[in-house]
Amino acid sequence: MAPSLSRASKLLPDFLAKQFPAAQAERFTARLYAGATLGFEGPLLISWDVADPPIEAAPDRRRVAIDSQTVETQVLAQLGRMERRAFKALYPIARQVATLAEHDDVYFARAQLGIRRALARLAADWHADENDLAFLAPDDLRNSGPPRDLVERAANARRLREQPRRLRPPFQIVDGQALYRPTSGSLSGRGVGGRAHGPVTHAASFVPGAVLVASTLLPTMAPLVSRSLAVITEHGGLLGHGAALARDLGIPCVVGCAGAGALLDGEIVWVDGDAGVVLRDQR
């Protein structure tokens, strides 16, 4: 499902990129998608996040929805007749994709929960650690009992998993050569999106067009995120609202970034969403 959603989510941005200058197309896309993601008000809402109020109870979310409608009118006014027809066909698809993406996250989380429960039951039957079972191949889990070297296998698998975390991605590659920044100026987490460079801003002193740093993000902060260059949060994961919202808006995001709260307003940083790294610009 994810590859299909990924392809469908690019239809509207690609169309706008052909009709408007790059910067304007990106702004239109972000503001249109910000409104589209607020349409996720179905029966899964309570099970997904009880802290997420409906649109009618959240003035900030109403403003985002109204802004999205305003942008839609602006886009239509600047397009020719054939292009307007194409936009009217693509925009509903973009809204549906935004909702499906949220459902995809929910169903994935539920599937993971089912797997964890099955591992817990199997671990109880085998008198083993369910966290060790998570490192076994599916064929091993179908056996009548645990392998004799279960603990050793799990330990080896953990070591292999930790190896990439010790790798430090290059700050930049020039003529095939990797350039690195000092490690003292780097923070790491889990990221999505591309890369961005700009000043830090916090929610209490928000400045549009800067890198938003927050402890965590809820969908009600969509008005801030939609006007941010990138997003960094101290808490959260790739299935959380912060990462989901950043994906929908097409902006870089690093979540679970311990120590990000120490970044100061106005401090210049590089945000590498692909690598999950935040670098202080020490120039």
C-alpha positions as CSV (number, residue, x, y, z in Angstrom):
1,M,0.0,0.0,0.0
2,A,2.8,2.4,0.9
3,P,4.4,2.5,-2.6
4,S,1.0,3.3,-4.2
5,L,0.4,6.0,-1.7
6,S,3.8,7.4,-2.3
7,R,3.2,7.6,-6.1
8,A,-0.3,9.1,-5.7
9,S,1.0,11.7,-3.2
10,K,3.3,13.1,-5.9
11,L,0.6,13.7,-8.5
12,L,-0.5,17.1,-7.1
13,P,3.0,18.5,-6.2
14,D,4.3,17.4,-9.7
15,F,1.4,19.1,-11.4
16,L,1.8,22.4,-9.4
17,A,5.6,22.3,-10.1
18,K,4.8,22.5,-13.8
19,Q,2.4,25.4,-13.4
20,F,4.2,27.7,-11.0
21,P,7.7,28.8,-9.9
22,A,9.3,26.2,-7.6
23,A,9.0,28.2,-4.4
24,Q,5.4,29.2,-5.1
25,A,4.5,25.6,-6.0
26,E,6.0,24.3,-2.8
27,R,4.0,26.8,-0.7
28,F,0.8,25.9,-2.5
29,T,1.4,22.2,-2.0
30,A,2.2,22.6,1.7
31,R,-0.9,24.7,2.4
32,L,-3.2,22.5,0.4
33,Y,-2.0,19.3,2.0
34,A,-2.2,20.9,5.5
35,G,-5.9,21.3,5.0
36,A,-6.2,17.8,3.4
37,T,-4.7,16.1,6.4
38,L,-7.3,17.7,8.7
39,G,-9.9,15.6,7.0
40,F,-9.0,12.5,9.0
41,E,-12.0,12.6,11.4
42,G,-13.3,9.0,11.0
43,P,-14.1,6.3,13.5
44,L,-10.4,5.5,14.0
45,L,-9.7,8.9,15.5
46,I,-10.3,8.1,19.2
47,S,-8.2,4.9,19.0
48,W,-5.4,6.8,17.2
49,D,-5.1,9.8,19.5
50,V,-7.6,11.0,22.0
51,A,-5.7,14.2,22.4
52,D,-6.6,15.2,18.9
53,P,-9.7,17.4,19.0
54,P,-12.1,17.6,16.1
55,I,-11.9,20.6,13.8
56,E,-14.9,22.4,15.3
57,A,-13.2,22.3,18.7
58,A,-9.8,23.6,17.5
59,P,-9.6,27.2,16.2
60,D,-6.1,26.7,14.8
61,R,-7.3,23.7,12.8
62,R,-10.2,25.7,11.5
63,R,-7.8,28.4,10.3
64,V,-5.7,25.8,8.4
65,A,-8.8,24.4,6.8
66,I,-9.9,27.9,5.7
67,D,-6.4,28.7,4.5
68,S,-6.4,25.6,2.4
69,Q,-9.7,26.6,0.8
70,T,-8.3,30.1,0.1
71,V,-5.2,28.6,-1.6
72,E,-7.4,26.3,-3.7
73,T,-9.3,29.4,-5.0
74,Q,-6.0,31.2,-5.7
75,V,-4.6,28.3,-7.6
76,L,-7.7,27.9,-9.7
77,A,-7.7,31.6,-10.5
78,Q,-4.2,31.4,-12.0
79,L,-4.7,28.3,-14.2
80,G,-6.0,28.1,-17.7
81,R,-9.2,26.2,-18.5
82,M,-7.6,22.8,-19.2
83,E,-5.3,23.2,-16.2
84,R,-8.2,24.0,-13.9
85,R,-9.9,20.8,-15.0
86,A,-6.8,18.8,-14.3
87,F,-6.4,20.4,-10.8
88,K,-10.0,19.7,-9.9
89,A,-9.4,16.0,-10.8
90,L,-6.1,15.8,-8.9
91,Y,-6.9,17.7,-5.7
92,P,-9.7,15.2,-4.5
93,I,-7.2,12.4,-5.1
94,A,-4.6,14.3,-2.9
95,R,-7.2,14.6,-0.1
96,Q,-8.0,10.9,-0.3
97,V,-4.4,10.0,-0.2
98,A,-3.8,12.1,2.9
99,T,-6.7,10.2,4.7
100,L,-5.5,6.8,3.4
101,A,-2.0,7.6,4.7
102,E,-3.4,8.1,8.2
103,H,-5.4,4.8,7.9
104,D,-2.2,3.1,6.7
105,D,-0.4,4.2,9.8
106,V,-3.2,2.9,12.0
107,Y,-3.5,-0.5,10.4
108,F,0.3,-0.9,10.4
109,A,0.4,-0.1,14.2
110,R,-2.4,-2.6,14.8
111,A,-0.6,-5.3,12.8
112,Q,2.5,-4.7,14.9
113,L,0.5,-5.0,18.0
114,G,-0.9,-8.3,16.9
115,I,2.6,-9.6,16.2
116,R,3.9,-8.5,19.6
117,R,1.0,-10.3,21.3
118,A,1.7,-13.4,19.3
119,L,5.4,-13.3,20.3
120,A,4.4,-12.7,24.0
121,R,2.2,-15.9,24.0
122,L,4.9,-17.9,22.2
123,A,7.6,-16.6,24.7
124,A,5.4,-17.7,27.6
125,D,5.0,-21.2,26.1
126,W,8.8,-21.5,25.4
127,H,9.8,-19.8,28.7
128,A,11.9,-17.4,26.7
129,D,12.3,-13.6,26.4
130,E,9.8,-12.3,23.8
131,N,12.4,-9.6,22.8
132,D,14.8,-12.4,21.8
133,L,12.1,-14.0,19.7
134,A,11.7,-10.9,17.7
135,F,15.1,-11.6,16.2
136,L,14.2,-15.1,14.9
137,A,13.3,-15.8,11.3
138,P,9.6,-16.7,10.7
139,D,10.5,-20.4,10.0
140,D,12.1,-20.6,13.5
141,L,9.0,-19.4,15.1
142,R,6.9,-22.2,13.5
143,N,9.0,-24.9,15.3
144,S,7.7,-26.7,18.4
145,G,10.4,-25.1,20.6
146,P,13.0,-22.4,20.6
147,P,16.5,-23.0,19.1
148,R,19.2,-23.9,21.5
149,D,21.2,-20.9,20.6
150,L,18.3,-18.4,20.9
151,V,20.1,-16.1,23.3
152,E,23.3,-16.1,21.2
153,R,21.4,-15.4,18.0
154,A,19.5,-12.5,19.6
155,A,22.7,-11.0,21.0
156,N,24.4,-11.2,17.6
157,A,21.4,-9.7,15.9
158,R,21.3,-6.8,18.4
159,R,25.0,-6.1,17.7
160,L,24.3,-6.0,13.9
161,R,21.4,-3.7,14.5
162,E,23.5,-1.3,16.5
163,Q,26.3,-1.1,14.0
164,P,24.6,1.4,11.6
165,R,23.7,3.6,14.6
166,R,27.4,4.2,15.2
167,L,28.0,5.3,11.6
168,R,28.1,9.0,11.1
169,P,26.8,10.1,7.7
170,P,28.9,12.7,5.8
171,F,27.8,16.3,6.0
172,Q,28.3,16.7,2.3
173,I,29.8,14.8,-0.6
174,V,32.0,16.8,-3.0
175,D,33.6,15.2,-6.0
176,G,33.0,11.8,-4.5
177,Q,34.7,12.8,-1.2
178,A,32.7,12.6,2.1
179,L,33.0,15.8,4.2
180,Y,32.2,15.6,7.9
181,R,31.3,18.0,10.6
182,P,32.6,17.8,14.1
183,T,30.6,15.3,16.2
184,S,30.2,17.7,19.0
185,G,27.8,19.8,16.8
186,S,25.5,16.9,15.9
187,L,22.2,15.5,17.2
188,S,20.6,12.3,16.0
189,G,17.1,10.8,15.9
190,R,14.9,9.2,13.3
191,G,14.0,11.2,10.2
192,V,11.9,11.6,7.1
193,G,12.1,13.9,4.1
194,G,15.1,15.7,2.6
195,R,17.4,18.3,3.9
196,A,17.0,21.9,5.1
197,H,19.2,24.7,6.4
198,G,18.1,27.6,8.5
199,P,17.5,29.3,11.9
200,V,15.9,27.6,14.9
201,T,12.5,28.7,16.2
202,H,10.4,27.4,19.2
203,A,6.6,27.4,19.3
204,A,6.5,30.1,22.0
205,S,8.5,32.5,19.8
206,F,7.5,31.0,16.4
207,V,9.0,32.6,13.3
208,P,7.7,31.4,9.9
209,G,10.2,29.9,7.5
210,A,12.5,28.7,10.3
211,V,13.2,25.2,11.7
212,L,10.6,24.4,14.3
213,V,11.9,22.7,17.5
214,A,9.4,21.2,19.9
215,S,9.2,18.6,22.6
216,T,6.5,16.8,20.6
217,L,3.9,17.6,18.0
218,L,0.1,17.1,17.8
219,P,-2.0,17.7,14.7
220,T,-3.3,20.9,16.3
221,M,0.2,22.4,15.6
222,A,-0.4,22.0,11.9
223,P,-0.5,25.8,11.4
224,L,3.0,26.1,12.7
225,V,4.4,23.0,10.9
226,S,2.9,24.1,7.6
227,R,4.9,27.4,7.8
228,S,8.1,25.8,8.9
229,L,11.3,25.0,6.9
230,A,11.8,21.8,8.9
231,V,10.7,20.2,12.1
232,I,12.8,18.7,15.0
233,T,11.1,17.0,18.0
234,E,12.7,15.5,21.2
235,H,10.1,12.8,21.4
236,G,8.1,10.7,19.0
237,G,8.7,8.1,16.3
238,L,8.2,7.6,12.6
239,L,4.6,6.6,13.1
240,G,3.8,9.6,15.3
241,H,1.9,12.7,14.2
242,G,5.0,14.8,13.8
243,A,6.6,12.5,11.2
244,A,3.2,11.9,9.5
245,L,2.5,15.6,9.2
246,A,6.0,16.3,7.9
247,R,5.6,13.6,5.3
248,D,2.3,15.0,4.2
249,L,3.7,18.5,3.9
250,G,6.9,17.3,2.2
251,I,9.3,19.0,4.7
252,P,12.3,17.4,6.5
253,C,11.7,16.1,10.0
254,V,13.9,14.5,12.7
255,V,12.0,13.0,15.6
256,G,13.2,11.4,18.8
257,C,16.1,13.8,18.7
258,A,17.4,13.9,22.3
259,G,18.9,17.3,23.3
260,A,17.1,19.3,20.6
261,G,15.4,21.4,23.2
262,A,18.8,23.0,24.0
263,L,18.9,24.5,20.5
264,L,18.5,28.3,20.8
265,D,16.2,30.6,18.8
266,G,18.1,31.9,15.8
267,E,20.8,29.2,15.9
268,I,21.6,27.9,12.4
269,V,21.2,24.2,11.9
270,W,21.3,21.7,9.1
271,V,18.4,19.2,9.2
272,D,19.0,15.9,7.3
273,G,15.7,14.0,7.4
274,D,17.1,11.1,5.3
275,A,19.8,10.4,7.8
276,G,17.9,11.5,11.0
277,V,20.7,14.0,11.9
278,V,20.7,17.6,13.0
279,L,24.0,19.5,12.7
280,R,24.8,22.9,14.3
281,D,26.3,25.2,11.7
282,Q,29.5,26.2,13.4
283,R,30.8,28.5,10.7
